[in-house]
Amino acid sequence: MILELAPRIVVDPDIRFGKPIIKGTRVPVNLVVAKVAGGMSFTALVEEFDLSRDDIRAALAYAARLIEDEEIRLVA
């Protein structure tokens, strides 16, 4: 059973242990975000992982939504 979490982002229990992936691929969202954070260009990601620029943007948008509601509480 494939579950769509966001546009272009899905979970399939049979792929990558049910981690969020780019739809139609086996590329995990966390890998895309980590590569961009590490300085990899969109062009390099497109070529290396056979993604589109929209796939990369979707992964970044999904990650941003996940941390949007994150609350940090400082304990003194």
PDB file of N, H, CA, C and O in Angstrom:
ATOM      1  N   MET A   1       0.843  -1.181   0.000  1.00  0.00           N
ATOM      2  CA  MET A   1       0.000   0.000   0.000  1.00  0.00           C
ATOM      3  C   MET A   1       0.892   1.249   0.000  1.00  0.00           C
ATOM      4  O   MET A   1       1.704   1.441   0.906  1.00  0.00           O
ATOM      5  N   ILE A   2       0.737   2.072  -0.997  1.00  0.00           N
ATOM      6  H   ILE A   2       0.077   1.916  -1.732  1.00  0.00           H
ATOM      7  CA  ILE A   2       1.520   3.301  -1.111  1.00  0.00           C
ATOM      8  C   ILE A   2       0.696   4.453  -0.547  1.00  0.00           C
ATOM      9  O   ILE A   2      -0.476   4.620  -0.884  1.00  0.00           O
ATOM     10  N   LEU A   3       1.322   5.236   0.308  1.00  0.00           N
ATOM     11  H   LEU A   3       2.274   5.100   0.581  1.00  0.00           H
ATOM     12  CA  LEU A   3       0.657   6.377   0.933  1.00  0.00           C
ATOM     13  C   LEU A   3       1.342   7.658   0.472  1.00  0.00           C
ATOM     14  O   LEU A   3       2.552   7.814   0.636  1.00  0.00           O
ATOM     15  N   GLU A   4       0.565   8.577  -0.105  1.00  0.00           N
ATOM     16  H   GLU A   4      -0.418   8.450  -0.238  1.00  0.00           H
ATOM     17  CA  GLU A   4       1.117   9.863  -0.535  1.00  0.00           C
ATOM     18  C   GLU A   4       1.089  10.824   0.649  1.00  0.00           C
ATOM     19  O   GLU A   4       0.026  11.142   1.183  1.00  0.00           O
ATOM     20  N   LEU A   5       2.277  11.282   1.051  1.00  0.00           N
ATOM     21  H   LEU A   5       3.140  11.023   0.618  1.00  0.00           H
ATOM     22  CA  LEU A   5       2.407  12.198   2.183  1.00  0.00           C
ATOM     23  C   LEU A   5       2.311  13.650   1.763  1.00  0.00           C
ATOM     24  O   LEU A   5       1.841  14.502   2.516  1.00  0.00           O
ATOM     25  N   ALA A   6       2.757  13.915   0.562  1.00  0.00           N
ATOM     26  H   ALA A   6       3.139  13.223  -0.050  1.00  0.00           H
ATOM     27  CA  ALA A   6       2.792  15.271   0.013  1.00  0.00           C
ATOM     28  C   ALA A   6       2.964  15.113  -1.497  1.00  0.00           C
ATOM     29  O   ALA A   6       3.261  14.016  -1.970  1.00  0.00           O
ATOM     30  N   PRO A   7       2.784  16.181  -2.251  1.00  0.00           N
ATOM     31  CA  PRO A   7       3.022  16.057  -3.691  1.00  0.00           C
ATOM     32  C   PRO A   7       4.433  15.520  -3.960  1.00  0.00           C
ATOM     33  O   PRO A   7       5.419  16.084  -3.487  1.00  0.00           O
ATOM     34  N   ARG A   8       4.517  14.432  -4.721  1.00  0.00           N
ATOM     35  H   ARG A   8       3.716  13.974  -5.105  1.00  0.00           H
ATOM     36  CA  ARG A   8       5.767  13.775  -5.113  1.00  0.00           C
ATOM     37  C   ARG A   8       6.455  12.984  -4.001  1.00  0.00           C
ATOM     38  O   ARG A   8       7.503  12.383  -4.237  1.00  0.00           O
ATOM     39  N   ILE A   9       5.889  12.973  -2.805  1.00  0.00           N
ATOM     40  H   ILE A   9       5.038  13.461  -2.614  1.00  0.00           H
ATOM     41  CA  ILE A   9       6.499  12.271  -1.674  1.00  0.00           C
ATOM     42  C   ILE A   9       5.554  11.155  -1.227  1.00  0.00           C
ATOM     43  O   ILE A   9       4.394  11.404  -0.899  1.00  0.00           O
ATOM     44  N   VAL A  10       6.067   9.919  -1.220  1.00  0.00           N
ATOM     45  H   VAL A  10       7.009   9.717  -1.487  1.00  0.00           H
ATOM     46  CA  VAL A  10       5.250   8.773  -0.847  1.00  0.00           C
ATOM     47  C   VAL A  10       5.989   7.864   0.131  1.00  0.00           C
ATOM     48  O   VAL A  10       7.202   7.962   0.319  1.00  0.00           O
ATOM     49  N   VAL A  11       5.215   6.982   0.741  1.00  0.00           N
ATOM     50  H   VAL A  11       4.230   6.901   0.589  1.00  0.00           H
ATOM     51  CA  VAL A  11       5.758   5.926   1.585  1.00  0.00           C
ATOM     52  C   VAL A  11       5.237   4.611   1.031  1.00  0.00           C
ATOM     53  O   VAL A  11       4.040   4.450   0.796  1.00  0.00           O
ATOM     54  N   ASP A  12       6.149   3.677   0.827  1.00  0.00           N
ATOM     55  H   ASP A  12       7.122   3.807   1.018  1.00  0.00           H
ATOM     56  CA  ASP A  12       5.803   2.325   0.398  1.00  0.00           C
ATOM     57  C   ASP A  12       6.535   1.384   1.340  1.00  0.00           C
ATOM     58  O   ASP A  12       7.766   1.377   1.361  1.00  0.00           O
ATOM     59  N   PRO A  13       5.815   0.593   2.118  1.00  0.00           N
ATOM     60  CA  PRO A  13       6.469  -0.279   3.094  1.00  0.00           C
ATOM     61  C   PRO A  13       7.480  -1.244   2.465  1.00  0.00           C
ATOM     62  O   PRO A  13       8.347  -1.769   3.164  1.00  0.00           O
ATOM     63  N   ASP A  14       7.377  -1.478   1.168  1.00  0.00           N
ATOM     64  H   ASP A  14       6.673  -1.052   0.600  1.00  0.00           H
ATOM     65  CA  ASP A  14       8.288  -2.393   0.487  1.00  0.00           C
ATOM     66  C   ASP A  14       9.541  -1.709  -0.050  1.00  0.00           C
ATOM     67  O   ASP A  14      10.431  -2.371  -0.584  1.00  0.00           O
ATOM     68  N   ILE A  15       9.613  -0.395   0.089  1.00  0.00           N
ATOM     69  H   ILE A  15       8.890   0.142   0.523  1.00  0.00           H
ATOM     70  CA  ILE A  15      10.783   0.351  -0.410  1.00  0.00           C
ATOM     71  C   ILE A  15      11.398   1.144   0.732  1.00  0.00           C
ATOM     72  O   ILE A  15      10.713   1.902   1.419  1.00  0.00           O
ATOM     73  N   ARG A  16      12.676   0.964   0.923  1.00  0.00           N
ATOM     74  H   ARG A  16      13.233   0.348   0.366  1.00  0.00           H
ATOM     75  CA  ARG A  16      13.441   1.712   1.942  1.00  0.00           C
ATOM     76  C   ARG A  16      12.823   1.632   3.328  1.00  0.00           C
ATOM     77  O   ARG A  16      12.834   2.606   4.081  1.00  0.00           O
ATOM     78  N   PHE A  17      12.285   0.466   3.658  1.00  0.00           N
ATOM     79  H   PHE A  17      12.277  -0.325   3.047  1.00  0.00           H
ATOM     80  CA  PHE A  17      11.725   0.213   4.993  1.00  0.00           C
ATOM     81  C   PHE A  17      10.616   1.196   5.374  1.00  0.00           C
ATOM     82  O   PHE A  17      10.415   1.487   6.553  1.00  0.00           O
ATOM     83  N   GLY A  18       9.899   1.702   4.369  1.00  0.00           N
ATOM     84  H   GLY A  18      10.061   1.465   3.412  1.00  0.00           H
ATOM     85  CA  GLY A  18       8.776   2.594   4.633  1.00  0.00           C
ATOM     86  C   GLY A  18       9.161   4.040   4.899  1.00  0.00           C
ATOM     87  O   GLY A  18       8.343   4.818   5.388  1.00  0.00           O
ATOM     88  N   LYS A  19      10.397   4.407   4.583  1.00  0.00           N
ATOM     89  H   LYS A  19      11.062   3.774   4.186  1.00  0.00           H
ATOM     90  CA  LYS A  19      10.815   5.807   4.730  1.00  0.00           C
ATOM     91  C   LYS A  19      10.234   6.623   3.575  1.00  0.00           C
ATOM     92  O   LYS A  19      10.001   6.075   2.498  1.00  0.00           O
ATOM     93  N   PRO A  20       9.996   7.920   3.776  1.00  0.00           N
ATOM     94  CA  PRO A  20       9.499   8.762   2.679  1.00  0.00           C
ATOM     95  C   PRO A  20      10.500   8.793   1.515  1.00  0.00           C
ATOM     96  O   PRO A  20      11.701   8.983   1.707  1.00  0.00           O
ATOM     97  N   ILE A  21       9.973   8.602   0.321  1.00  0.00           N
ATOM     98  H   ILE A  21       8.997   8.447   0.165  1.00  0.00           H
ATOM     99  CA  ILE A  21      10.791   8.598  -0.892  1.00  0.00           C
ATOM    100  C   ILE A  21      10.166   9.522  -1.941  1.00  0.00           C
ATOM    101  O   ILE A  21       9.013   9.938  -1.827  1.00  0.00           O
ATOM    102  N   ILE A  22      10.962   9.826  -2.957  1.00  0.00           N
ATOM    103  H   ILE A  22      11.899   9.488  -3.050  1.00  0.00           H
ATOM    104  CA  ILE A  22      10.444  10.566  -4.107  1.00  0.00           C
ATOM    105  C   ILE A  22       9.595   9.590  -4.927  1.00  0.00           C
ATOM    106  O   ILE A  22      10.058   8.502  -5.270  1.00  0.00           O
ATOM    107  N   LYS A  23       8.377   9.970  -5.234  1.00  0.00           N
ATOM    108  H   LYS A  23       8.001  10.853  -4.955  1.00  0.00           H
ATOM    109  CA  LYS A  23       7.444   9.109  -5.966  1.00  0.00           C
ATOM    110  C   LYS A  23       8.072   8.606  -7.267  1.00  0.00           C
ATOM    111  O   LYS A  23       8.669   9.375  -8.021  1.00  0.00           O
ATOM    112  N   GLY A  24       7.929   7.314  -7.515  1.00  0.00           N
ATOM    113  H   GLY A  24       7.445   6.689  -6.903  1.00  0.00           H
ATOM    114  CA  GLY A  24       8.445   6.720  -8.747  1.00  0.00           C
ATOM    115  C   GLY A  24       9.925   6.372  -8.690  1.00  0.00           C
ATOM    116  O   GLY A  24      10.503   5.939  -9.687  1.00  0.00           O
ATOM    117  N   THR A  25      10.539   6.558  -7.526  1.00  0.00           N
ATOM    118  H   THR A  25      10.070   6.910  -6.716  1.00  0.00           H
ATOM    119  CA  THR A  25      11.957   6.251  -7.359  1.00  0.00           C
ATOM    120  C   THR A  25      12.149   5.453  -6.074  1.00  0.00           C
ATOM    121  O   THR A  25      11.187   5.133  -5.376  1.00  0.00           O
ATOM    122  N   ARG A  26      13.391   5.143  -5.781  1.00  0.00           N
ATOM    123  H   ARG A  26      14.173   5.403  -6.348  1.00  0.00           H
ATOM    124  CA  ARG A  26      13.762   4.547  -4.500  1.00  0.00           C
ATOM    125  C   ARG A  26      14.615   5.536  -3.704  1.00  0.00           C
ATOM    126  O   ARG A  26      15.284   5.155  -2.744  1.00  0.00           O
ATOM    127  N   VAL A  27      14.587   6.795  -4.106  1.00  0.00           N
ATOM    128  H   VAL A  27      14.043   7.104  -4.887  1.00  0.00           H
ATOM    129  CA  VAL A  27      15.432   7.822  -3.491  1.00  0.00           C
ATOM    130  C   VAL A  27      14.732   8.392  -2.260  1.00  0.00           C
ATOM    131  O   VAL A  27      13.658   8.983  -2.377  1.00  0.00           O
ATOM    132  N   PRO A  28      15.336   8.219  -1.070  1.00  0.00           N
ATOM    133  CA  PRO A  28      14.720   8.738   0.149  1.00  0.00           C
ATOM    134  C   PRO A  28      14.817  10.256   0.249  1.00  0.00           C
ATOM    135  O   PRO A  28      15.796  10.864  -0.183  1.00  0.00           O
ATOM    136  N   VAL A  29      13.790  10.844   0.821  1.00  0.00           N
ATOM    137  H   VAL A  29      12.995  10.351   1.172  1.00  0.00           H
ATOM    138  CA  VAL A  29      13.744  12.293   1.010  1.00  0.00           C
ATOM    139  C   VAL A  29      14.941  12.761   1.841  1.00  0.00           C
ATOM    140  O   VAL A  29      15.561  13.774   1.515  1.00  0.00           O
ATOM    141  N   ASN A  30      15.268  12.034   2.907  1.00  0.00           N
ATOM    142  H   ASN A  30      14.765  11.211   3.172  1.00  0.00           H
ATOM    143  CA  ASN A  30      16.368  12.470   3.768  1.00  0.00           C
ATOM    144  C   ASN A  30      17.697  12.525   3.018  1.00  0.00           C
ATOM    145  O   ASN A  30      18.540  13.365   3.331  1.00  0.00           O
ATOM    146  N   LEU A  31      17.899  11.652   2.040  1.00  0.00           N
ATOM    147  H   LEU A  31      17.214  10.970   1.786  1.00  0.00           H
ATOM    148  CA  LEU A  31      19.124  11.680   1.251  1.00  0.00           C
ATOM    149  C   LEU A  31      19.192  12.946   0.403  1.00  0.00           C
ATOM    150  O   LEU A  31      20.237  13.590   0.316  1.00  0.00           O
ATOM    151  N   VAL A  32      18.079  13.291  -0.215  1.00  0.00           N
ATOM    152  H   VAL A  32      17.230  12.768  -0.145  1.00  0.00           H
ATOM    153  CA  VAL A  32      18.029  14.498  -1.044  1.00  0.00           C
ATOM    154  C   VAL A  32      18.322  15.736  -0.192  1.00  0.00           C
ATOM    155  O   VAL A  32      19.127  16.583  -0.577  1.00  0.00           O
ATOM    156  N   VAL A  33      17.672  15.835   0.955  1.00  0.00           N
ATOM    157  H   VAL A  33      17.017  15.147   1.268  1.00  0.00           H
ATOM    158  CA  VAL A  33      17.875  16.987   1.834  1.00  0.00           C
ATOM    159  C   VAL A  33      19.320  17.040   2.324  1.00  0.00           C
ATOM    160  O   VAL A  33      19.921  18.114   2.362  1.00  0.00           O
ATOM    161  N   ALA A  34      19.875  15.903   2.695  1.00  0.00           N
ATOM    162  H   ALA A  34      19.386  15.031   2.665  1.00  0.00           H
ATOM    163  CA  ALA A  34      21.258  15.855   3.169  1.00  0.00           C
ATOM    164  C   ALA A  34      22.245  16.260   2.077  1.00  0.00           C
ATOM    165  O   ALA A  34      23.217  16.962   2.353  1.00  0.00           O
ATOM    166  N   LYS A  35      22.007  15.830   0.861  1.00  0.00           N
ATOM    167  H   LYS A  35      21.217  15.260   0.637  1.00  0.00           H
ATOM    168  CA  LYS A  35      22.899  16.189  -0.254  1.00  0.00           C
ATOM    169  C   LYS A  35      22.852  17.690  -0.524  1.00  0.00           C
ATOM    170  O   LYS A  35      23.889  18.313  -0.747  1.00  0.00           O
ATOM    171  N   VAL A  36      21.651  18.272  -0.505  1.00  0.00           N
ATOM    172  H   VAL A  36      20.808  17.766  -0.324  1.00  0.00           H
ATOM    173  CA  VAL A  36      21.535  19.726  -0.707  1.00  0.00           C
ATOM    174  C   VAL A  36      22.232  20.461   0.441  1.00  0.00           C
ATOM    175  O   VAL A  36      22.959  21.427   0.211  1.00  0.00           O
ATOM    176  N   ALA A  37      22.010  20.007   1.663  1.00  0.00           N
ATOM    177  H   ALA A  37      21.419  19.222   1.850  1.00  0.00           H
ATOM    178  CA  ALA A  37      22.645  20.633   2.833  1.00  0.00           C
ATOM    179  C   ALA A  37      24.163  20.531   2.752  1.00  0.00           C
ATOM    180  O   ALA A  37      24.878  21.412   3.228  1.00  0.00           O
ATOM    181  N   GLY A  38      24.643  19.458   2.153  1.00  0.00           N
ATOM    182  H   GLY A  38      24.062  18.742   1.767  1.00  0.00           H
ATOM    183  CA  GLY A  38      26.082  19.261   2.018  1.00  0.00           C
ATOM    184  C   GLY A  38      26.698  20.025   0.858  1.00  0.00           C
ATOM    185  O   GLY A  38      27.910  19.975   0.645  1.00  0.00           O
ATOM    186  N   GLY A  39      25.861  20.732   0.108  1.00  0.00           N
ATOM    187  H   GLY A  39      24.877  20.773   0.281  1.00  0.00           H
ATOM    188  CA  GLY A  39      26.383  21.568  -0.966  1.00  0.00           C
ATOM    189  C   GLY A  39      26.219  21.002  -2.366  1.00  0.00           C
ATOM    190  O   GLY A  39      26.673  21.617  -3.331  1.00  0.00           O
ATOM    191  N   MET A  40      25.590  19.861  -2.500  1.00  0.00           N
ATOM    192  H   MET A  40      25.221  19.361  -1.716  1.00  0.00           H
ATOM    193  CA  MET A  40      25.390  19.286  -3.828  1.00  0.00           C
ATOM    194  C   MET A  40      24.390  20.143  -4.594  1.00  0.00           C
ATOM    195  O   MET A  40      23.355  20.535  -4.055  1.00  0.00           O
ATOM    196  N   SER A  41      24.697  20.424  -5.827  1.00  0.00           N
ATOM    197  H   SER A  41      25.538  20.106  -6.265  1.00  0.00           H
ATOM    198  CA  SER A  41      23.819  21.268  -6.641  1.00  0.00           C
ATOM    199  C   SER A  41      22.610  20.490  -7.135  1.00  0.00           C
ATOM    200  O   SER A  41      22.630  19.262  -7.209  1.00  0.00           O
ATOM    201  N   PHE A  42      21.559  21.228  -7.470  1.00  0.00           N
ATOM    202  H   PHE A  42      21.543  22.226  -7.409  1.00  0.00           H
ATOM    203  CA  PHE A  42      20.380  20.601  -8.046  1.00  0.00           C
ATOM    204  C   PHE A  42      20.774  19.840  -9.313  1.00  0.00           C
ATOM    205  O   PHE A  42      20.305  18.726  -9.545  1.00  0.00           O
ATOM    206  N   THR A  43      21.628  20.440 -10.121  1.00  0.00           N
ATOM    207  H   THR A  43      22.009  21.345  -9.933  1.00  0.00           H
ATOM    208  CA  THR A  43      22.056  19.810 -11.372  1.00  0.00           C
ATOM    209  C   THR A  43      22.722  18.470 -11.104  1.00  0.00           C
ATOM    210  O   THR A  43      22.447  17.492 -11.799  1.00  0.00           O
ATOM    211  N   ALA A  44      23.586  18.416 -10.112  1.00  0.00           N
ATOM    212  H   ALA A  44      23.809  19.210  -9.548  1.00  0.00           H
ATOM    213  CA  ALA A  44      24.268  17.168  -9.778  1.00  0.00           C
ATOM    214  C   ALA A  44      23.278  16.126  -9.258  1.00  0.00           C
ATOM    215  O   ALA A  44      23.385  14.947  -9.595  1.00  0.00           O
ATOM    216  N   LEU A  45      22.320  16.556  -8.443  1.00  0.00           N
ATOM    217  H   LEU A  45      22.233  17.514  -8.169  1.00  0.00           H
ATOM    218  CA  LEU A  45      21.294  15.628  -7.942  1.00  0.00           C
ATOM    219  C   LEU A  45      20.447  15.072  -9.081  1.00  0.00           C
ATOM    220  O   LEU A  45      20.144  13.880  -9.119  1.00  0.00           O
ATOM    221  N   VAL A  46      20.074  15.938  -9.994  1.00  0.00           N
ATOM    222  H   VAL A  46      20.320  16.907  -9.963  1.00  0.00           H
ATOM    223  CA  VAL A  46      19.276  15.516 -11.150  1.00  0.00           C
ATOM    224  C   VAL A  46      20.036  14.446 -11.931  1.00  0.00           C
ATOM    225  O   VAL A  46      19.465  13.427 -12.318  1.00  0.00           O
ATOM    226  N   GLU A  47      21.317  14.684 -12.157  1.00  0.00           N
ATOM    227  H   GLU A  47      21.781  15.512 -11.842  1.00  0.00           H
ATOM    228  CA  GLU A  47      22.115  13.745 -12.945  1.00  0.00           C
ATOM    229  C   GLU A  47      22.405  12.452 -12.191  1.00  0.00           C
ATOM    230  O   GLU A  47      22.297  11.369 -12.765  1.00  0.00           O
ATOM    231  N   GLU A  48      22.770  12.547 -10.920  1.00  0.00           N
ATOM    232  H   GLU A  48      22.858  13.427 -10.453  1.00  0.00           H
ATOM    233  CA  GLU A  48      23.172  11.361 -10.164  1.00  0.00           C
ATOM    234  C   GLU A  48      22.008  10.456  -9.778  1.00  0.00           C
ATOM    235  O   GLU A  48      22.149   9.233  -9.780  1.00  0.00           O
ATOM    236  N   PHE A  49      20.859  11.045  -9.447  1.00  0.00           N
ATOM    237  H   PHE A  49      20.744  12.038  -9.446  1.00  0.00           H
ATOM    238  CA  PHE A  49      19.743  10.253  -8.944  1.00  0.00           C
ATOM    239  C   PHE A  49      18.551  10.211  -9.896  1.00  0.00           C
ATOM    240  O   PHE A  49      17.506   9.660  -9.551  1.00  0.00           O
ATOM    241  N   ASP A  50      18.695  10.783 -11.083  1.00  0.00           N
ATOM    242  H   ASP A  50      19.545  11.231 -11.363  1.00  0.00           H
ATOM    243  CA  ASP A  50      17.628  10.794 -12.084  1.00  0.00           C
ATOM    244  C   ASP A  50      16.340  11.407 -11.520  1.00  0.00           C
ATOM    245  O   ASP A  50      15.249  10.861 -11.684  1.00  0.00           O
ATOM    246  N   LEU A  51      16.497  12.544 -10.860  1.00  0.00           N
ATOM    247  H   LEU A  51      17.384  12.987 -10.727  1.00  0.00           H
ATOM    248  CA  LEU A  51      15.375  13.292 -10.302  1.00  0.00           C
ATOM    249  C   LEU A  51      15.111  14.520 -11.154  1.00  0.00           C
ATOM    250  O   LEU A  51      15.926  14.891 -11.999  1.00  0.00           O
ATOM    251  N   SER A  52      13.978  15.140 -10.928  1.00  0.00           N
ATOM    252  H   SER A  52      13.316  14.839 -10.242  1.00  0.00           H
ATOM    253  CA  SER A  52      13.708  16.436 -11.545  1.00  0.00           C
ATOM    254  C   SER A  52      13.945  17.518 -10.495  1.00  0.00           C
ATOM    255  O   SER A  52      14.009  17.227  -9.300  1.00  0.00           O
ATOM    256  N   ARG A  53      14.072  18.732 -10.933  1.00  0.00           N
ATOM    257  H   ARG A  53      14.021  18.968 -11.903  1.00  0.00           H
ATOM    258  CA  ARG A  53      14.214  19.852  -9.998  1.00  0.00           C
ATOM    259  C   ARG A  53      12.966  19.957  -9.108  1.00  0.00           C
ATOM    260  O   ARG A  53      13.062  20.319  -7.935  1.00  0.00           O
ATOM    261  N   ASP A  54      11.805  19.638  -9.673  1.00  0.00           N
ATOM    262  H   ASP A  54      11.726  19.344 -10.626  1.00  0.00           H
ATOM    263  CA  ASP A  54      10.573  19.656  -8.885  1.00  0.00           C
ATOM    264  C   ASP A  54      10.586  18.574  -7.796  1.00  0.00           C
ATOM    265  O   ASP A  54      10.043  18.783  -6.712  1.00  0.00           O
ATOM    266  N   ASP A  55      11.200  17.430  -8.079  1.00  0.00           N
ATOM    267  H   ASP A  55      11.642  17.261  -8.961  1.00  0.00           H
ATOM    268  CA  ASP A  55      11.351  16.388  -7.060  1.00  0.00           C
ATOM    269  C   ASP A  55      12.184  16.905  -5.889  1.00  0.00           C
ATOM    270  O   ASP A  55      11.843  16.680  -4.728  1.00  0.00           O
ATOM    271  N   ILE A  56      13.263  17.590  -6.200  1.00  0.00           N
ATOM    272  H   ILE A  56      13.540  17.772  -7.143  1.00  0.00           H
ATOM    273  CA  ILE A  56      14.148  18.125  -5.160  1.00  0.00           C
ATOM    274  C   ILE A  56      13.420  19.180  -4.339  1.00  0.00           C
ATOM    275  O   ILE A  56      13.502  19.184  -3.111  1.00  0.00           O
ATOM    276  N   ARG A  57      12.716  20.062  -5.010  1.00  0.00           N
ATOM    277  H   ARG A  57      12.649  20.058  -6.008  1.00  0.00           H
ATOM    278  CA  ARG A  57      11.946  21.087  -4.307  1.00  0.00           C
ATOM    279  C   ARG A  57      10.876  20.456  -3.418  1.00  0.00           C
ATOM    280  O   ARG A  57      10.625  20.933  -2.312  1.00  0.00           O
ATOM    281  N   ALA A  58      10.253  19.395  -3.899  1.00  0.00           N
ATOM    282  H   ALA A  58      10.457  19.007  -4.798  1.00  0.00           H
ATOM    283  CA  ALA A  58       9.221  18.705  -3.109  1.00  0.00           C
ATOM    284  C   ALA A  58       9.837  18.098  -1.848  1.00  0.00           C
ATOM    285  O   ALA A  58       9.226  18.150  -0.781  1.00  0.00           O
ATOM    286  N   ALA A  59      11.027  17.530  -1.956  1.00  0.00           N
ATOM    287  H   ALA A  59      11.524  17.488  -2.823  1.00  0.00           H
ATOM    288  CA  ALA A  59      11.703  16.951  -0.788  1.00  0.00           C
ATOM    289  C   ALA A  59      12.025  18.041   0.229  1.00  0.00           C
ATOM    290  O   ALA A  59      11.837  17.846   1.430  1.00  0.00           O
ATOM    291  N   LEU A  60      12.502  19.172  -0.240  1.00  0.00           N
ATOM    292  H   LEU A  60      12.655  19.331  -1.215  1.00  0.00           H
ATOM    293  CA  LEU A  60      12.825  20.281   0.662  1.00  0.00           C
ATOM    294  C   LEU A  60      11.555  20.849   1.316  1.00  0.00           C
ATOM    295  O   LEU A  60      11.552  21.166   2.506  1.00  0.00           O
ATOM    296  N   ALA A  61      10.499  20.972   0.540  1.00  0.00           N
ATOM    297  H   ALA A  61      10.502  20.715  -0.426  1.00  0.00           H
ATOM    298  CA  ALA A  61       9.235  21.486   1.086  1.00  0.00           C
ATOM    299  C   ALA A  61       8.675  20.528   2.132  1.00  0.00           C
ATOM    300  O   ALA A  61       8.170  20.965   3.166  1.00  0.00           O
ATOM    301  N   TYR A  62       8.762  19.230   1.871  1.00  0.00           N
ATOM    302  H   TYR A  62       9.172  18.875   1.031  1.00  0.00           H
ATOM    303  CA  TYR A  62       8.277  18.240   2.826  1.00  0.00           C
ATOM    304  C   TYR A  62       9.074  18.332   4.129  1.00  0.00           C
ATOM    305  O   TYR A  62       8.496  18.314   5.216  1.00  0.00           O
ATOM    306  N   ALA A  63      10.384  18.428   4.019  1.00  0.00           N
ATOM    307  H   ALA A  63      10.854  18.442   3.137  1.00  0.00           H
ATOM    308  CA  ALA A  63      11.231  18.550   5.215  1.00  0.00           C
ATOM    309  C   ALA A  63      10.914  19.834   5.979  1.00  0.00           C
ATOM    310  O   ALA A  63      10.879  19.832   7.210  1.00  0.00           O
ATOM    311  N   ALA A  64      10.685  20.913   5.264  1.00  0.00           N
ATOM    312  H   ALA A  64      10.713  20.915   4.264  1.00  0.00           H
ATOM    313  CA  ALA A  64      10.357  22.187   5.916  1.00  0.00           C
ATOM    314  C   ALA A  64       9.041  22.080   6.686  1.00  0.00           C
ATOM    315  O   ALA A  64       8.921  22.603   7.794  1.00  0.00           O
ATOM    316  N   ARG A  65       8.061  21.403   6.098  1.00  0.00           N
ATOM    317  H   ARG A  65       8.158  20.978   5.198  1.00  0.00           H
ATOM    318  CA  ARG A  65       6.773  21.224   6.791  1.00  0.00           C
ATOM    319  C   ARG A  65       6.933  20.379   8.052  1.00  0.00           C
ATOM    320  O   ARG A  65       6.253  20.617   9.050  1.00  0.00           O
ATOM    321  N   LEU A  66       7.826  19.397   8.009  1.00  0.00           N
ATOM    322  H   LEU A  66       8.378  19.204   7.198  1.00  0.00           H
ATOM    323  CA  LEU A  66       8.032  18.555   9.190  1.00  0.00           C
ATOM    324  C   LEU A  66       8.582  19.338  10.378  1.00  0.00           C
ATOM    325  O   LEU A  66       8.210  19.087  11.524  1.00  0.00           O
ATOM    326  N   ILE A  67       9.468  20.288  10.095  1.00  0.00           N
ATOM    327  H   ILE A  67       9.770  20.492   9.163  1.00  0.00           H
ATOM    328  CA  ILE A  67      10.073  21.032  11.206  1.00  0.00           C
ATOM    329  C   ILE A  67       9.334  22.334  11.516  1.00  0.00           C
ATOM    330  O   ILE A  67       9.661  23.016  12.487  1.00  0.00           O
ATOM    331  N   GLU A  68       8.359  22.674  10.712  1.00  0.00           N
ATOM    332  H   GLU A  68       8.093  22.119   9.923  1.00  0.00           H
ATOM    333  CA  GLU A  68       7.609  23.905  10.904  1.00  0.00           C
ATOM    334  C   GLU A  68       6.977  23.988  12.296  1.00  0.00           C
ATOM    335  O   GLU A  68       6.994  25.042  12.932  1.00  0.00           O
ATOM    336  N   ASP A  69       6.431  22.886  12.753  1.00  0.00           N
ATOM    337  H   ASP A  69       6.417  22.030  12.236  1.00  0.00           H
ATOM    338  CA  ASP A  69       5.739  22.863  14.041  1.00  0.00           C
ATOM    339  C   ASP A  69       6.638  22.409  15.195  1.00  0.00           C
ATOM    340  O   ASP A  69       6.178  22.247  16.325  1.00  0.00           O
ATOM    341  N   GLU A  70       7.897  22.211  14.901  1.00  0.00           N
ATOM    342  H   GLU A  70       8.270  22.343  13.982  1.00  0.00           H
ATOM    343  CA  GLU A  70       8.819  21.774  15.952  1.00  0.00           C
ATOM    344  C   GLU A  70       8.934  22.841  17.031  1.00  0.00           C
ATOM    345  O   GLU A  70       9.073  24.030  16.743  1.00  0.00           O
ATOM    346  N   GLU A  71       8.873  22.400  18.252  1.00  0.00           N
ATOM    347  H   GLU A  71       8.760  21.434  18.485  1.00  0.00           H
ATOM    348  CA  GLU A  71       8.951  23.334  19.381  1.00  0.00           C
ATOM    349  C   GLU A  71      10.139  22.946  20.246  1.00  0.00           C
ATOM    350  O   GLU A  71      10.267  21.798  20.671  1.00  0.00           O
ATOM    351  N   ILE A  72      10.992  23.905  20.496  1.00  0.00           N
ATOM    352  H   ILE A  72      10.888  24.838  20.151  1.00  0.00           H
ATOM    353  CA  ILE A  72      12.163  23.702  21.341  1.00  0.00           C
ATOM    354  C   ILE A  72      11.903  24.360  22.686  1.00  0.00           C
ATOM    355  O   ILE A  72      11.553  25.538  22.756  1.00  0.00           O
ATOM    356  N   ARG A  73      12.074  23.607  23.728  1.00  0.00           N
ATOM    357  H   ARG A  73      12.358  22.650  23.671  1.00  0.00           H
ATOM    358  CA  ARG A  73      11.889  24.155  25.075  1.00  0.00           C
ATOM    359  C   ARG A  73      13.229  24.118  25.791  1.00  0.00           C
ATOM    360  O   ARG A  73      13.831  23.058  25.964  1.00  0.00           O
ATOM    361  N   LEU A  74      13.677  25.278  26.198  1.00  0.00           N
ATOM    362  H   LEU A  74      13.189  26.139  26.058  1.00  0.00           H
ATOM    363  CA  LEU A  74      14.935  25.365  26.915  1.00  0.00           C
ATOM    364  C   LEU A  74      14.688  25.126  28.405  1.00  0.00           C
ATOM    365  O   LEU A  74      13.751  25.666  28.994  1.00  0.00           O
ATOM    366  N   VAL A  75      15.524  24.330  28.976  1.00  0.00           N
ATOM    367  H   VAL A  75      16.284  23.891  28.498  1.00  0.00           H
ATOM    368  CA  VAL A  75      15.428  24.026  30.408  1.00  0.00           C
ATOM    369  C   VAL A  75      16.664  24.599  31.070  1.00  0.00           C
ATOM    370  O   VAL A  75      17.795  24.263  30.720  1.00  0.00           O
ATOM    371  N   ALA A  76      16.421  25.475  32.041  1.00  0.00           N
ATOM    372  H   ALA A  76      15.502  25.748  32.326  1.00  0.00           H
ATOM    373  CA  ALA A  76      17.560  26.111  32.715  1.00  0.00           C
ATOM    374  C   ALA A  76      17.844  25.462  34.052  1.00  0.00           C
ATOM    375  O   ALA A  76      18.770  25.872  34.753  1.00  0.00           O
TER     376      ALA A  76
END
